[in-house]
Amino acid sequence: MLTADSVERLNQDMAERHLQGFWAMTETEPLAVHPRTRVRPHLWAWADVYGSLVRAGEVISLEHSERRTCRLINPGLDRDFTTNTVQLSVQYVKPGEHARAHRHSMAALRYVVQGRGAYTTVNGQQCLMEEGDLILTPHLTWHDHTNHSDAPIVWLDGLDMPLIQLLEQETFEPGPWAAQPITATSDQVGALYGAARPPAAPRLAYYHYRGRDAEAALQALAASGPPAPADGYLLEYRDPTSGGPTLPTIQCALQLLPPAFEGRAHRHTSAVIYHVRRGSGTTYVGDARFDWEQGDSFVVPLWYVHRHVNRSPSEAAVLFSLSDAPVRKALDLYSEEEV
């Protein structure tokens, strides 16, 4: 005797065979006109981050841990990352310490927020660190960190690890030495990328953006004309060989908000993580309000309406940011609009 079929029975029979109908997917999560994300707007206060790092300095040894970092975890994700594509952490190296050499398939960057005199070695290039410096460790470059100064050094670690994990390309390799042999300095490599760079220049990559150079360029931009309505003065770091983004997966930028600046609300399909370099202000993200000051970090998820305000009537505010825009643009998925 034939019995009537049903959608429920069909779905159950298909599930037992590891199949699913399109109709079942759209019933549980209907398609949307605009992009959606589980990443939540969130702010991490510097006092909490730095306090945790200082405590970690007392109880976490680099002899037993590859790195001493405090990872910023988004409360909306079921993965322990800041966004679905970029992870932001803060690293703390005490005087006399050395973080041993390794390399990995994840591209990474270091933005120095406290201290000077330590150095990172990237594929043999010694990058002496000062506050405001940006140092890149691209995909599969050897890197280790040494602090011969008399004070701790602290920097932001940005990595594309969440994206690389989703692509199932995560690899890690310890170095054959604890510390790499130094074969060049940032000054030597930087000279090759000047206006007089010879055609047959050695094949050395550009890993080190000096904070003092970036600051001078930012101030020149601020003196060149009125600010953009949404972002004030936005200075993007660029690869000097290609003119492209900082890294294939991460775009870095400095953003200056003039005194009393009130930005226009806008949104875009890239997620952006901000770190307050100096100053104080407020950023409205969706229904959230973040009052920030120097050292704080916060995230603007993709397609969230947001705007920046500088609360000071006399002092500029400067934000450092990491965005996954290069990935969106490479896939022709990037768009933005003022609201």
N, C-alpha and C positions, 0 to 999 in steps of 0.2 A: 504494500500500500504506500503510495507516494505521500510524503508530508511536505507542507509548504516550507520553502526556504525563507531565510530572513537575513537582514544585514548583520545582525548580531552573530548568527551562526556562521555566516561567511567570514566575518572578521576573525572569529575564534579559529576556524579551520585554517585560514591563511596564516595566522600567528603561529600555529603549531608547526607550520612548514617554513617559518622565518620569512614570511611575506607580509606585505601590508598594502592596502589600497590607498590611493591618494585621498579618497573621501574620509578615511579614518584620521589622517593627519590633519586635514582642514577642520574636522570637527573639534579636535582638542586644542588647536592653535590656529585660528583663522588667519588668512593672509592679510597683511597690512599695507596701507598706501605708503607709509614712511618706514625707514629702518627702525628696528627695535633693539634694545640691549638690556642685558641683566646687570651691567655695570651700574653702580649707584654713585651719585655725587657724594664725595666724602672729603673731609679735611683731616690731615694728621698734624697735630700741633708739635712744633719743634721741641718743646719742653719734654713731651712724652718720648719722642724719638731719641733725643740726645741722652735723656736720663737712662733709657734702656741700653744705649750703647756704652755709657760709662759703667753701668753695672756689668755688662757683658765683658768689658775690659778687665774686670776683676775675676771673673769666673770662667771665661772662655779663652783657652790658649790656642794660638796658631799652630802649635805642635799637634793639636788634636782636631782642629777644624780648618778646612781649606781656606775659609775667609771668615772674618767677623763682620757680619752685616745684619742690619735690622731691616726686614722686608715690610713694605707697605702693602697690606692685604685689603682688597675691596670687600666690604660686607655683603655685596649683592651676588658674588660669584661662589660657585661650589668648587672652584680651583683657587689655590692660594697665590693669586696674582693681583696686581693693581688694576689692569685691564685685561681683556682677552688677547691683546697683542703685545703689550709692553709691560715689563716689570720694573718698578722703581724700588731700590733699596738704598740704604745709607751705610757706608763702610767706615770703620774706625781702626786705625793702626797706631799703636803706641810707640813712643820713642824706643829706638833700638830693635824694633821688630822687623821681620821680613816675611811677606806672604809668598810662598813658593810658586815657581813657574808652572803654568798649565796653559792649555788652549782648548777651545770648544767650538762647536758649530754655531753657537749663538753669537751674534754681534753684540758688542757692549760699548759703553762709554763711561767716562768718569768726569764729573763736574765738581771741582774743588770748592768747598764752602767754608773750610776752616783750616788754618795752618799753612806752612810753607817749608820748603827745604827737603821734603821727601821726594821720591821719584818713582815713576812707573817705567819699566822697560818693556817696549813693544817690538818684537822681532829684532832685538839688538839695539833699538833706538832708546836712549835715555831721555826721558821727559821729566825734567825738574818741575815740581809742582808749586804753583802759587795760587792764592785765592782767585776764583773766577776763571781759571784755566779749564779747557775742555780737552780731554784726551780720549782718543778712540782706540778700541781694540776690536777691529773687524773680525769677521768670520775666520776662524782657524789661525789667528795670530797668537804667537806665544806672548805671555805677559806675566810679570811678577812685580811686586810692590816692596819698596824698601824705605824705611823711615830712619835716617841718621840724624834727624833734628832733635831738639830737646823738648818737644811738645807733641801731643797727639795730632794727627792729621785726619780730617774727615772729608769725605766726598760722596756725592750721589753716584750710585751705580744704576745705569739704565741698560736693560737687556731686552732683546726680542724673544726671550725664552718661551712665553706663552704661545706665540705664533709657531716657533720652531717645534715645540711639542705637538701642536695640532697637526703639523706637517710630517710628524714622526721622523724628524731629522736630527734629533738631539744626540750629540756625541761629546765626549770629554776625554782628554788625554793628559796625564801628568807629564811634566817636563823631564828630560833626561838629566837636568841639573836643577838645583834649588834656585839658583840665580843665573840668569842668562849672561853670557859675555856681552859687554857693551861694545858695539862697533861704530856707533854714530851718536851724535847729540841732536836735539831738536833744532839748535841753531844751524848746524850743518845742513840738515834736511830742509829747513825753512828757506835757506838761501837758494836752493835749487828751484824753488817755486816763485821766485821774483821775476821782474820784467825781463831780466837778462839771462833767464834760464837757457842753457845751451841745449840744442836738439838732442845731443847724445848724453844727457844727464843720467847719472846712475839711477837704477830702478828702485828708488826709495819712496815709500808711501808717506803721505802727509797725515800724521796722527795727532798733532799737537796744535791747538788753537790757543794762543796766549790771551789771558784775561784782559791785559792792558790794551791789546790790539782791538779786541771786541768792544771794550768800553769806549775807546776813541771812535770807533766806527759808529757805535750807537749814539754818542753825543753829536757826531757830525750829521747823522740822520735826523736827530731831533732839531738841529739848527737849519735844516734844509727847507722846511716849510711846515704847514699845519699838520696835525696828527690825523691818521685815518679814523673815521668815525667809530669803528668798533674796537680796534686793537691799539690805538695810539701809534707809537713808532715800533714797528716790528722788524727786527733784523734777523734773518735766517743765516745759519752757518751753511757754507757750501763747500763741496768737494772741489779743490782748485784744479784738478785734472779734467773733470767732466762738467763742472758747473752745476752738477746735480745735488741731491739732498745730502745731508751729513752722512747717512748710511742708507743702504738700499731699503731698509725697513723702518728707519727712525729719522724724523726731521727734528733738529734742535733749533731753538730760536731764543733771542733775548727780546724783551718787550718793555719799552719804557712808557709809563703812564704819567703825563705831565701833572703838576699840582692841580688839584680839584677836577681832574679829568673824570667825565662821566661817559662811559662808552655806550654805543648803541647796541641794542640786543641783536644777536645773530645766532646762527647754528650751522653746523657742518657735519659731514658724515665721517669725520675722523674723531677719535678719542684723543684728548690732550691732558697730560699731567703737568701741573705747574709747581714750581718751587719759588718761594719769595726770596729773591737775592737781597733786596733792601726795600725799606719803606713799609707802609701799612695801607690797607684798603679793604674793599668788600667786593666779592664776586657773587652774583645771583645766578644760580644754576637750577633751572626749573622752578620748583617751589622752595628750594633750599637757599639759605643765605650764609655765606662764609665770610666772617671778619678775619682777615689774615694779617700777619706781621712777619718780620724777617725770620726765615728758617722754616716756616710752615710750608706744607705741600698739600695740594688738593687736586682732584680729578674732575674733569668735565667729560661725561660720557658722550658718545656720538649722538648727534641730532637733538641734544638738549639745548634749549634756548638759554643763553647766558649773556651776561654783560659785566664789565669790570668798572670799578669806581676807585679812584684815589682819594682817600679821605683827607689827606693833608692839603692845606691851602698853600703851602710854601715849598714842599719837598717832593721830588719825583719818586715814583716807585718803579722797581725793576723786577720783572719776572723772568725766570728761565723756564723753558718748556720743552717737552718731548711729545711728539705726535706721531701717529701711525699713518699720516697722510701719504707718504711715498707708496705704501702698499695699496691704499685705496686708489691712488692715481694710476698706478701700474695696471690695475684691473679695471680702469675706467669706471670706478664706483665713487669718485669724489665729487661732492657738490657742496655749496654753501649758499646761504641767503641771509639777508637782514630781515628782521621781523618787526 
